[in-house]
Amino acid sequence: MSSSVEKIIRPIVEGQIRGFLMEHPEIVKAVDWYKPRKDKATTFTNSLSKRIVRDLVCAHSEARLRAALLESSTGAQSHSAVEGYYCGERAPLEITVERGNAA
């Protein structure tokens, strides 16, 4: 896991979750972990962001992100297959994304 990638991704993920909770505060009422805490919004944000960030910065996802960034900066390919993965485990969904020539 690369700490430089995590330093970029973690604040984005946490900010999105906090923003979502501000728009949908009723979700926080359902937070009921085995160790009850007073600040349920922080508990929810930390728990959910930990899972998302872990998947985004695992070796497989990080390699895919780096390849995509390199590809977009060089314009190397006109299309790529985007497959669903959970930190190296293939998900049942495969999507092909066509770039350029969009109508």
C-alpha positions in Angstrom: 0.0 0.0 0.0 1.5 3.3 -1.0 1.2 6.1 1.5 1.5 8.8 -1.2 -1.7 7.4 -2.9 -3.5 7.0 0.4 -2.7 10.6 1.4 -4.6 11.7 -1.7 -7.4 9.3 -1.6 -8.3 9.2 2.1 -9.3 12.9 2.5 -11.4 12.7 -0.6 -13.3 9.6 0.5 -13.8 10.9 4.1 -15.0 14.3 2.8 -17.5 12.6 0.5 -18.8 10.5 3.3 -19.1 13.5 5.6 -20.9 15.5 2.9 -23.3 12.6 2.3 -24.0 12.4 6.0 -24.7 16.1 6.2 -27.3 15.7 3.4 -28.8 12.5 4.9 -28.4 12.8 8.7 -31.0 10.1 9.3 -28.5 7.4 8.3 -26.3 8.2 11.4 -29.2 7.1 13.6 -28.7 3.5 12.4 -25.1 3.4 13.4 -24.9 0.7 16.1 -21.5 -0.8 16.5 -20.4 -3.2 19.3 -18.5 -0.2 21.0 -21.1 2.6 21.1 -19.6 6.0 20.7 -21.1 9.4 21.2 -20.1 10.8 17.8 -21.8 8.3 15.4 -21.0 10.4 12.3 -17.3 10.0 13.0 -17.7 6.3 13.7 -19.6 5.8 10.5 -17.1 7.9 8.5 -14.0 6.1 9.9 -15.5 2.6 9.4 -16.7 3.2 5.9 -13.7 5.1 4.7 -11.3 2.5 6.1 -12.9 -0.1 3.8 -13.1 2.0 0.7 -9.5 3.4 1.1 -8.2 -0.1 1.7 -9.7 -1.3 -1.6 -8.5 1.8 -3.5 -4.9 1.6 -2.3 -4.3 -2.1 -2.4 -1.5 -3.2 -4.8 -3.9 -4.2 -7.6 -6.1 -1.1 -7.4 -3.1 1.2 -7.1 -1.5 -0.4 -10.2 -4.7 0.1 -12.1 -4.9 3.8 -11.0 -1.3 4.4 -12.0 -1.8 2.8 -15.4 -5.0 4.8 -16.0 -3.2 8.0 -15.1 -0.3 7.2 -17.2 -2.5 6.2 -20.1 -4.6 9.4 -19.9 -1.5 11.6 -19.8 0.1 9.9 -22.8 -3.2 9.2 -24.7 -1.8 5.7 -25.4 -5.1 3.7 -25.9 -8.4 4.5 -27.4 -10.3 2.1 -25.2 -9.8 -0.2 -22.2 -11.6 -2.9 -20.3 -12.6 -1.9 -16.8 -13.2 -4.9 -14.6 -14.7 -4.9 -11.1 -12.2 -5.9 -8.5 -12.2 -6.0 -4.7 -8.6 -5.7 -3.8 -7.4 -8.3 -6.3 -10.5 -10.5 -6.3 -12.4 -10.3 -9.5 -16.0 -9.2 -9.2 -18.7 -10.6 -11.5 -19.1 -7.4 -13.5 -17.0 -6.4 -16.5 -17.5 -3.1 -18.3 -15.8 -1.9 -21.5 -15.3 1.9 -21.7 -14.8 3.5 -25.0 -12.9 6.8 -25.1 -12.9 9.4 -27.7 -15.4 9.4 -30.6 -18.2 10.0 -28.2 -21.4 11.0 -30.0 
